[in-house]
Amino acid sequence: MALPNKPKGELKAVRDPEFVEREVDILIVGGGMAACCAAFDVKI
């Protein structure tokens, strides 16, 4: 039997978030099977 998720409340907003800029050839967003297959296809 799975335990129910308990809400932890809202996170406080960050006033000045840190930005990191990078120059990339390929950007894969996500971690599912589609992202895995996309990374494999790009490598070949």
Biopython code that builds the backbone (N, CA, C, O; Angstrom):
import numpy as np
from Bio.PDB.StructureBuilder import StructureBuilder

atoms = [
    (1, "MET", "N", (0.848, -1.186, 0.000)),
    (1, "MET", "CA", (0.000, 0.000, 0.000)),
    (1, "MET", "C", (0.888, 1.242, 0.000)),
    (1, "MET", "O", (1.772, 1.387, 0.844)),
    (2, "ALA", "N", (0.645, 2.113, -0.936)),
    (2, "ALA", "CA", (1.437, 3.330, -1.056)),
    (2, "ALA", "C", (0.965, 4.376, -0.055)),
    (2, "ALA", "O", (-0.224, 4.476, 0.248)),
    (3, "LEU", "N", (1.910, 5.146, 0.450)),
    (3, "LEU", "CA", (1.575, 6.231, 1.366)),
    (3, "LEU", "C", (1.194, 7.468, 0.559)),
    (3, "LEU", "O", (1.806, 7.737, -0.475)),
    (4, "PRO", "N", (0.207, 8.215, 1.005)),
    (4, "PRO", "CA", (-0.183, 9.425, 0.262)),
    (4, "PRO", "C", (0.884, 10.514, 0.382)),
    (4, "PRO", "O", (1.570, 10.620, 1.399)),
    (5, "ASN", "N", (1.007, 11.312, -0.664)),
    (5, "ASN", "CA", (1.936, 12.444, -0.624)),
    (5, "ASN", "C", (1.348, 13.538, 0.237)),
    (5, "ASN", "O", (0.167, 13.870, 0.128)),
    (6, "LYS", "N", (2.183, 14.094, 1.095)),
    (6, "LYS", "CA", (1.735, 15.196, 1.937)),
    (6, "LYS", "C", (2.260, 16.502, 1.346)),
    (6, "LYS", "O", (3.455, 16.613, 1.073)),
    (7, "PRO", "N", (1.395, 17.486, 1.144)),
    (7, "PRO", "CA", (1.876, 18.763, 0.592)),
    (7, "PRO", "C", (2.833, 19.429, 1.567)),
    (7, "PRO", "O", (2.615, 19.424, 2.778)),
    (8, "LYS", "N", (3.896, 20.004, 1.015)),
    (8, "LYS", "CA", (4.915, 20.646, 1.844)),
    (8, "LYS", "C", (4.765, 22.155, 1.855)),
    (8, "LYS", "O", (5.586, 22.846, 2.459)),
    (9, "GLY", "N", (3.762, 22.676, 1.218)),
    (9, "GLY", "CA", (3.570, 24.119, 1.175)),
    (9, "GLY", "C", (4.242, 24.723, -0.044)),
    (9, "GLY", "O", (4.955, 24.036, -0.775)),
    (10, "GLU", "N", (4.016, 25.987, -0.257)),
    (10, "GLU", "CA", (4.576, 26.675, -1.409)),
    (10, "GLU", "C", (6.011, 27.099, -1.133)),
    (10, "GLU", "O", (6.375, 27.420, -0.001)),
    (11, "LEU", "N", (6.819, 27.095, -2.188)),
    (11, "LEU", "CA", (8.184, 27.582, -2.064)),
    (11, "LEU", "C", (8.186, 29.098, -2.181)),
    (11, "LEU", "O", (7.388, 29.676, -2.919)),
    (12, "LYS", "N", (9.083, 29.729, -1.454)),
    (12, "LYS", "CA", (9.190, 31.179, -1.528)),
    (12, "LYS", "C", (9.853, 31.579, -2.839)),
    (12, "LYS", "O", (10.762, 30.899, -3.314)),
    (13, "ALA", "N", (9.400, 32.671, -3.415)),
    (13, "ALA", "CA", (9.950, 33.167, -4.673)),
    (13, "ALA", "C", (11.355, 33.705, -4.448)),
    (13, "ALA", "O", (11.653, 34.285, -3.404)),
    (14, "VAL", "N", (12.207, 33.505, -5.436)),
    (14, "VAL", "CA", (13.564, 34.028, -5.377)),
    (14, "VAL", "C", (13.552, 35.399, -6.030)),
    (14, "VAL", "O", (13.105, 35.557, -7.166)),
    (15, "ARG", "N", (14.042, 36.374, -5.306)),
    (15, "ARG", "CA", (13.999, 37.746, -5.807)),
    (15, "ARG", "C", (14.916, 37.949, -7.005)),
    (15, "ARG", "O", (14.490, 38.513, -8.012)),
    (16, "ASP", "N", (16.159, 37.505, -6.920)),
    (16, "ASP", "CA", (17.119, 37.641, -8.009)),
    (16, "ASP", "C", (17.683, 36.257, -8.337)),
    (16, "ASP", "O", (18.716, 35.865, -7.794)),
    (17, "PRO", "N", (17.010, 35.517, -9.222)),
    (17, "PRO", "CA", (17.495, 34.168, -9.530)),
    (17, "PRO", "C", (18.817, 34.212, -10.292)),
    (17, "PRO", "O", (19.104, 35.173, -11.006)),
    (18, "GLU", "N", (19.610, 33.163, -10.132)),
    (18, "GLU", "CA", (20.891, 33.070, -10.816)),
    (18, "GLU", "C", (20.677, 32.481, -12.210)),
    (18, "GLU", "O", (19.982, 31.477, -12.365)),
    (19, "PHE", "N", (21.269, 33.102, -13.207)),
    (19, "PHE", "CA", (21.164, 32.630, -14.584)),
    (19, "PHE", "C", (22.520, 32.109, -15.037)),
    (19, "PHE", "O", (23.559, 32.710, -14.766)),
    (20, "VAL", "N", (22.483, 30.991, -15.724)),
    (20, "VAL", "CA", (23.693, 30.427, -16.304)),
    (20, "VAL", "C", (23.444, 30.269, -17.798)),
    (20, "VAL", "O", (22.516, 29.572, -18.208)),
    (21, "GLU", "N", (24.271, 30.913, -18.603)),
    (21, "GLU", "CA", (24.126, 30.820, -20.055)),
    (21, "GLU", "C", (25.218, 29.931, -20.605)),
    (21, "GLU", "O", (26.395, 30.080, -20.277)),
    (22, "ARG", "N", (24.796, 28.990, -21.459)),
    (22, "ARG", "CA", (25.752, 28.092, -22.100)),
    (22, "ARG", "C", (25.395, 27.972, -23.566)),
    (22, "ARG", "O", (24.224, 28.022, -23.943)),
    (23, "GLU", "N", (26.412, 27.814, -24.381)),
    (23, "GLU", "CA", (26.179, 27.602, -25.799)),
    (23, "GLU", "C", (26.337, 26.110, -26.072)),
    (23, "GLU", "O", (27.397, 25.533, -25.830)),
    (24, "VAL", "N", (25.279, 25.498, -26.575)),
    (24, "VAL", "CA", (25.284, 24.053, -26.819)),
    (24, "VAL", "C", (24.827, 23.773, -28.248)),
    (24, "VAL", "O", (24.155, 24.594, -28.873)),
    (25, "ASP", "N", (25.203, 22.603, -28.750)),
    (25, "ASP", "CA", (24.751, 22.184, -30.071)),
    (25, "ASP", "C", (23.373, 21.546, -29.998)),
    (25, "ASP", "O", (22.538, 21.759, -30.878)),
    (26, "ILE", "N", (23.134, 20.766, -28.952)),
    (26, "ILE", "CA", (21.873, 20.041, -28.798)),
    (26, "ILE", "C", (21.431, 20.142, -27.346)),
    (26, "ILE", "O", (22.238, 20.004, -26.426)),
    (27, "LEU", "N", (20.144, 20.383, -27.155)),
    (27, "LEU", "CA", (19.570, 20.435, -25.818)),
    (27, "LEU", "C", (18.405, 19.466, -25.758)),
    (27, "LEU", "O", (17.425, 19.608, -26.489)),
    (28, "ILE", "N", (18.522, 18.480, -24.881)),
    (28, "ILE", "CA", (17.449, 17.503, -24.691)),
    (28, "ILE", "C", (16.831, 17.782, -23.330)),
    (28, "ILE", "O", (17.501, 17.725, -22.300)),
    (29, "VAL", "N", (15.544, 18.083, -23.349)),
    (29, "VAL", "CA", (14.834, 18.395, -22.111)),
    (29, "VAL", "C", (13.956, 17.207, -21.768)),
    (29, "VAL", "O", (13.140, 16.774, -22.581)),
    (30, "GLY", "N", (14.121, 16.685, -20.573)),
    (30, "GLY", "CA", (13.333, 15.551, -20.126)),
    (30, "GLY", "C", (14.222, 14.363, -19.831)),
    (30, "GLY", "O", (15.405, 14.353, -20.169)),
    (31, "GLY", "N", (13.644, 13.376, -19.205)),
    (31, "GLY", "CA", (14.439, 12.217, -18.827)),
    (31, "GLY", "C", (13.749, 10.908, -19.122)),
    (31, "GLY", "O", (14.151, 9.870, -18.596)),
    (32, "GLY", "N", (12.735, 10.928, -19.938)),
    (32, "GLY", "CA", (12.008, 9.713, -20.248)),
    (32, "GLY", "C", (12.648, 8.947, -21.388)),
    (32, "GLY", "O", (13.769, 9.238, -21.806)),
    (33, "MET", "N", (11.917, 7.966, -21.881)),
    (33, "MET", "CA", (12.428, 7.131, -22.965)),
    (33, "MET", "C", (12.629, 7.929, -24.243)),
    (33, "MET", "O", (13.562, 7.649, -24.997)),
    (34, "ALA", "N", (11.779, 8.914, -24.506)),
    (34, "ALA", "CA", (11.944, 9.731, -25.707)),
    (34, "ALA", "C", (13.258, 10.505, -25.655)),
    (34, "ALA", "O", (13.960, 10.596, -26.662)),
    (35, "ALA", "N", (13.596, 11.060, -24.500)),
    (35, "ALA", "CA", (14.866, 11.786, -24.358)),
    (35, "ALA", "C", (16.047, 10.838, -24.482)),
    (35, "ALA", "O", (17.069, 11.192, -25.071)),
    (36, "CYS", "N", (15.918, 9.652, -23.939)),
    (36, "CYS", "CA", (16.977, 8.653, -24.027)),
    (36, "CYS", "C", (17.215, 8.263, -25.484)),
    (36, "CYS", "O", (18.359, 8.193, -25.932)),
    (37, "CYS", "N", (16.148, 8.014, -26.212)),
    (37, "CYS", "CA", (16.272, 7.649, -27.626)),
    (37, "CYS", "C", (16.817, 8.800, -28.453)),
    (37, "CYS", "O", (17.595, 8.585, -29.382)),
    (38, "ALA", "N", (16.411, 10.026, -28.120)),
    (38, "ALA", "CA", (16.916, 11.189, -28.851)),
    (38, "ALA", "C", (18.423, 11.332, -28.639)),
    (38, "ALA", "O", (19.158, 11.608, -29.587)),
    (39, "ALA", "N", (18.888, 11.146, -27.398)),
    (39, "ALA", "CA", (20.318, 11.234, -27.113)),
    (39, "ALA", "C", (21.074, 10.136, -27.847)),
    (39, "ALA", "O", (22.165, 10.379, -28.363)),
    (40, "PHE", "N", (20.521, 8.956, -27.901)),
    (40, "PHE", "CA", (21.162, 7.836, -28.596)),
    (40, "PHE", "C", (21.235, 8.118, -30.094)),
    (40, "PHE", "O", (22.261, 7.868, -30.727)),
    (41, "ASP", "N", (20.155, 8.635, -30.656)),
    (41, "ASP", "CA", (20.134, 8.942, -32.086)),
    (41, "ASP", "C", (21.137, 10.046, -32.438)),
    (41, "ASP", "O", (21.756, 10.002, -33.501)),
    (42, "VAL", "N", (21.297, 11.011, -31.575)),
    (42, "VAL", "CA", (22.218, 12.120, -31.839)),
    (42, "VAL", "C", (23.660, 11.624, -31.780)),
    (42, "VAL", "O", (24.512, 12.084, -32.540)),
    (43, "LYS", "N", (23.926, 10.693, -30.883)),
    (43, "LYS", "CA", (25.286, 10.180, -30.729)),
    (43, "LYS", "C", (25.743, 9.451, -31.979)),
    (43, "LYS", "O", (26.922, 9.493, -32.331)),
    (44, "ILE", "N", (24.832, 8.795, -32.640)),
    (44, "ILE", "CA", (25.189, 8.005, -33.832)),
    (44, "ILE", "C", (25.454, 8.878, -34.973)),
    (44, "ILE", "O", (25.769, 8.395, -36.060)),
]
sb = StructureBuilder()
sb.init_structure("model")
sb.init_model(0)
sb.init_chain("A")
sb.init_seg("    ")
for serial, (resi, resn, name, xyz) in enumerate(atoms, 1):
    if name == "N":
        sb.init_residue(resn, " ", resi, " ")
    sb.init_atom(name, np.array(xyz, "f"), 0.0, 1.0, " ", f" {name:<3s}", serial, name[0])
structure = sb.get_structure()
